[in-house]
Amino acid sequence: MDAISILVISILIVVIGILVLRLHAFLALTFAALAAAFLTTDTALDHYAQDEAIIAFTKMHGAEPLADAYSDSDLFEKDLADYVAHRREAIEVYKKDYRQQTPMMRVALGFGATCGKIGILIAMASIIGKCLLDSGAADRIVRTVLNWLGEKNAGTAFMGSGFLLSIPVFFDTVFYLMIPLAKATRLRTGKNYLLFILAIVAGGSMAHSLVPPTPGPLIVAEEFNVNLITMIIAGCCVGLCSSVAGLTFAKWINRRMEIPLRDSADASLDELEAQAARSEQDLPPFWLS
């Protein structure tokens, strides 16, 4: 089976598992990884093992000898032949070892290798995010930005706050945190509910997708050997531009659609008002947040 077909099947397993079967995302991703491992052909595995072996051999022994670095052509040919022979031997050993791994072993080893590279960073980001939420620091950041920009620029405030908070905190958590504030602002102003929601989505989703230490950008930085600071700076630049584009669309669609504010299953409007009315004296100062 070709790689595109395996990719499509894996994506379908994730989507169906989460949306239809209501599985936890970790389980859906695990099942998709197992499916990809079982469906991958031996030929594809050999190509992958060969590429990995060449990379590992080159890191350990350097690149092929170059003729320009030799004054004696006989010595160059000897060194080149030795290099090629040793590389061929290393590739065959690596491929043999890799073929002996079962699909479940490959999934387990891949998961362990990924956790070993980025697991600590993700864990620390989760701890910081939990501290932001439980201490009220996240709430303080949103309220302060809203006070600075005013209700007239509430959309920009929600976008900026969503972007900032989604760097250390997962986007779904940020979304649930900021929804009550968006609804409370809608209750005060009586308008622009769609703008507030889309502004949160525009800011939060871009930071979550592009700025470490969220898992996706971390893995990209690791796989492409990009410096983490460079990835953060580039992610912020690209993400902010994309967020502004999203905010522009939000303002455009908000003028053409009116979404009413309704009670939701998880919280009534009265409960949302009470949550949004939390005294600022109970929140930490902005500089500490």
Secondary structure, 3 states (H helix, E strand, C coil): CCHHHHHHHHHHHHHHHHHHCCCCHHHHHHHHHHHHHHHCCHHHHHHHHHHHHHHHHHHHHCCCCCHHHCCCHHHHHHHHHHHHHHHHHHHHHHHHHHHCCCHHHHHHHHHHHHHHHHHHHHHHHHHHHHHHHHHCHHHHHHHHHHHHHCHHHHHHHHHHHHHHHCCCCCHHHHHHHHHHHHHHHHHHHCCCHHHHHHHHHHHHHHHHHHCCCCHHHHHHHHHCCCCHHHHHHHHHHHHHHHHHHHHHHHHHHHCCCCCCCCCCCCCCHHHHHHHHCCCHHHCCCCCCC
